[in-house]
Amino acid sequence: MSKVSAIICITLIASMAIQPSEAGVGHWIAGAALGVTAIAFAPAALGFGALGIASGSTAAGMMSASAIASGGGVAAGGVVATMQSIGAAGASYGAYATAAAAGGAAADYLAK
């Protein structure tokens, strides 16, 4: 099964679990698609990539702020470390499912 097929299946399963309002199904699907798209492209757009954090990017600023706040290092498991991991290796199926569920639920809620 390709990664795209798996993501579509996960999105559909998540949609059944959340049960959007009948009027908001279209909104939920659009929000889920936006959530999946965001997790796929946001890290690279911010400067988190396969070769590391891009110089002068938003990611570099986030890394600097994180290092200053923690006394010189970037905390493992923190936002910067997680985003770099996604930028370097891609997101897990669970991350895509979470993004789909959160995006769908947010769109359904905002549409009411």
Secondary structure, DSSP 8 states (H G I E B T S, - for coil): --HHHHHHHHHHHHHHHH---GGGHHHHHHHHHHHHHHHHHHHHHHTEETTEE-TTSHHHHHHHHHHHHTTSS--TTSHHHHHHHHHHH---HHHHHHHHHHHHHHHHHHH-
